């Protein structure tokens, strides 16, 4: 009888643990994902047409503008170098027929600019030295006469009065300043000349450009001696 009770108790205990284990297994089972309710992702379309570069369009390159910049750069470094560069452009210049058009007189004129530039600098330098020396002489004499009234130091300036010495000092000083300004002016002019000449080397003037002048008659409102026309000159330009 006692054994029967133990068997019933053990059976009930076994059933309890089995039910408990099955409940835990059900809780740990994952539910399958419902893919039908998933939020659809939008397809992003990348428009690459805006980033495409049109390679069919070729950018125009102005050779005259490039040559002008080179001429300016060379003239700023060394005066006259831009003119020598323009002379090289004349030697390599071709017309519409593929023939060289750099004539002798054009080359001579371009090279003569270099001589004019350095000739001008040379004359300005000589004039500057001369005026500067005279300025120092008259300045020294004026200072001596101011410190020693009635006395004269330089025998070559005895014939000059005190006022004349002071005026000569001011004149030579002003001449020195003008010469310095002339240096800057010559330097700037040669830079501008090199740029303009370089641009004009690529200015197309072929044989089709012509000018014709011929006599003609025009109607006049004021008649004289019964004639209503007046003589004139007719100018025709062809491009």
C-alpha positions in Angstrom: 0.0 0.0 0.0 2.8 2.3 0.9 4.7 1.5 -2.3 1.6 2.3 -4.3 1.4 5.8 -2.7 5.1 6.4 -3.6 4.5 5.4 -7.1 1.5 7.7 -7.5 3.5 10.6 -6.0 6.5 10.0 -8.2 4.2 9.8 -11.2 2.5 13.1 -10.4 6.0 14.7 -9.8 7.2 13.4 -13.2 4.1 14.7 -15.0 4.7 18.1 -13.3 8.3 18.4 -14.5 7.4 17.3 -18.0 4.7 19.9 -18.3 7.0 22.6 -17.0 9.7 21.7 -19.5 7.3 21.7 -22.4 6.1 25.2 -21.4 9.6 26.5 -21.4 10.2 25.0 -24.9 7.2 26.7 -26.3 8.3 30.1 -24.9 11.7 29.8 -26.5 10.5 29.0 -30.0 10.8 32.0 -32.3 7.9 33.1 -34.3 8.6 33.2 -38.1 9.1 36.7 -39.6 6.1 37.9 -41.6 7.8 39.2 -44.7 4.6 40.3 -46.2 4.4 43.2 -43.9 7.9 44.4 -44.4 8.2 48.0 -45.5 9.3 48.1 -49.1 12.5 50.1 -49.7 12.4 52.8 -52.4 14.9 52.5 -55.2 17.0 55.7 -55.4 17.7 56.6 -58.9 21.0 58.5 -59.4 20.8 60.9 -62.3 24.3 61.0 -63.6 23.3 63.0 -66.7 23.9 66.3 -64.8 27.5 65.2 -64.0 28.3 64.3 -67.5 30.6 66.7 -69.3 30.1 67.5 -72.9 33.4 66.7 -74.4 32.3 67.6 -77.9 32.6 71.4 -77.1 36.2 72.5 -77.4 37.2 75.6 -75.5 38.6 78.3 -77.8 42.2 79.3 -77.0 43.2 82.8 -78.0 46.8 82.7 -79.1 47.1 86.5 -79.2 46.1 86.7 -75.5 48.7 84.0 -74.6 51.4 85.8 -76.6 50.5 89.1 -74.9 50.9 87.7 -71.5 54.2 86.1 -72.3 55.4 89.5 -73.8 54.4 91.3 -70.6 56.1 88.8 -68.4 59.3 89.0 -70.3 59.3 92.8 -70.5 58.7 93.1 -66.8 61.8 90.9 -66.1 64.2 92.4 -68.7 63.3 95.5 -70.7 63.4 94.7 -74.4 62.9 91.0 -73.9 59.3 91.3 -75.0 60.3 93.0 -78.2 62.7 90.2 -79.0 59.9 87.7 -78.3 57.7 89.6 -80.8 60.5 89.4 -83.4 60.5 85.7 -82.9 56.7 85.7 -83.5 57.3 87.6 -86.8 59.8 85.0 -87.9 57.3 82.2 -87.3 54.2 84.0 -88.5 52.3 82.4 -91.4 49.6 83.7 -93.6 46.5 81.9 -94.8 48.6 80.3 -97.6 51.0 78.9 -95.1 53.8 81.3 -96.1 55.9 83.3 -93.7 54.9 86.9 -93.6 57.6 88.4 -91.3 59.1 91.0 -93.7 62.5 92.5 -93.3 61.2 96.0 -92.4 58.9 94.6 -89.7 61.7 92.7 -88.1 64.0 95.8 -88.4 61.4 98.0 -86.8 60.8 95.5 -83.9 64.5 95.1 -83.2 65.0 98.9 -83.4 62.7 99.2 -80.4 65.2 97.4 -78.3 67.9 99.9 -79.3 65.6 102.8 -78.6 64.8 101.4 -75.1 68.4 101.0 -74.0 69.4 104.2 -75.8 66.8 106.0 -73.7 68.0 104.4 -70.5 71.6 105.3 -71.3 70.7 109.0 -72.0 68.7 109.1 -68.8 71.5 107.6 -66.8 74.0 110.1 -68.2 71.6 113.0 -67.5 70.9 111.7 -64.0 74.6 111.5 -63.1 75.3 115.0 -64.5 72.3 116.6 -62.7 73.1 114.8 -59.4 76.7 116.0 -59.4 75.7 119.6 -60.1 73.1 119.4 -57.4 75.7 118.4 -54.9 78.1 121.2 -56.0 75.4 123.9 -55.6 74.1 122.4 -52.4 77.6 122.5 -50.9 78.1 126.1 -52.0 74.7 127.1 -50.7 75.3 125.5 -47.3 78.7 127.2 -47.0 77.3 130.6 -47.9 74.5 130.2 -45.4 76.9 129.4 -42.6 79.4 132.0 -43.7 77.6 135.1 -44.9 79.6 137.2 -47.4 82.0 134.3 -48.3 82.3 132.0 -51.3 83.9 128.6 -51.2 83.9 127.4 -54.9 85.9 129.7 -57.2 83.9 128.4 -60.2 80.7 129.8 -58.6 82.0 133.2 -57.7 80.0 134.9 -60.5 76.8 133.4 -59.0 74.9 135.3 -56.3 73.4 133.6 -53.3 69.9 133.6 -54.9 71.3 132.1 -58.1 73.0 129.3 -56.2 69.8 128.4 -54.4 67.8 128.5 -57.6 70.3 126.3 -59.4 70.3 123.8 -56.6 66.5 123.6 -56.8 66.6 123.2 -60.6 69.1 120.3 -60.5 67.1 118.6 -57.8 63.9 118.9 -59.8 65.7 117.6 -62.9 66.8 114.5 -61.0 63.3 113.8 -59.9 62.0 114.2 -63.5 64.7 111.7 -64.7 63.6 109.1 -62.1 60.0 109.5 -63.3 61.2 109.2 -66.9 62.9 105.8 -66.0 59.5 104.5 -64.8 57.8 105.9 -67.9 60.2 104.3 -70.4 59.9 101.0 -68.5 56.1 101.1 -68.6 55.9 102.1 -72.2 58.1 99.2 -73.3 55.9 96.8 -71.4 52.7 98.2 -73.1 54.4 98.2 -76.5 55.4 94.5 -76.1 51.9 93.6 -75.2 50.2 95.5 -78.0 52.7 94.2 -80.6 52.2 90.6 -79.5 48.4 90.9 -79.8 48.7 92.5 -83.3 50.9 89.7 -84.5 47.8 87.5 -84.4 45.4 90.1 -85.8 44.4 88.6 -89.2 44.8 91.0 -92.1 45.1 89.1 -95.3 45.0 90.0 -99.0 41.2 90.3 -98.9 41.4 93.6 -97.0 41.6 96.6 -99.4 40.7 100.3 -99.6 39.8 102.0 -102.9 39.5 105.8 -103.4 37.9 107.1 -106.6 36.3 110.4 -107.7 32.5 110.7 -107.6 29.6 113.1 -107.8 27.0 113.9 -105.1 23.7 115.7 -105.4 23.6 119.2 -103.9 20.6 121.2 -102.7 22.3 124.5 -103.5 22.6 124.8 -107.3 25.3 126.9 -108.8 25.4 127.8 -112.4 22.6 125.4 -113.1 24.5 122.3 -111.7 23.0 120.3 -108.9 26.0 118.0 -108.3 29.3 118.5 -106.6 32.6 116.6 -107.0 33.6 114.3 -104.2 35.8 111.4 -103.3 34.4 107.9 -102.8 36.2 105.6 -100.3 35.4 101.9 -100.5 36.6 99.4 -97.9 36.6 95.7 -98.5 37.0 93.1 -95.7 
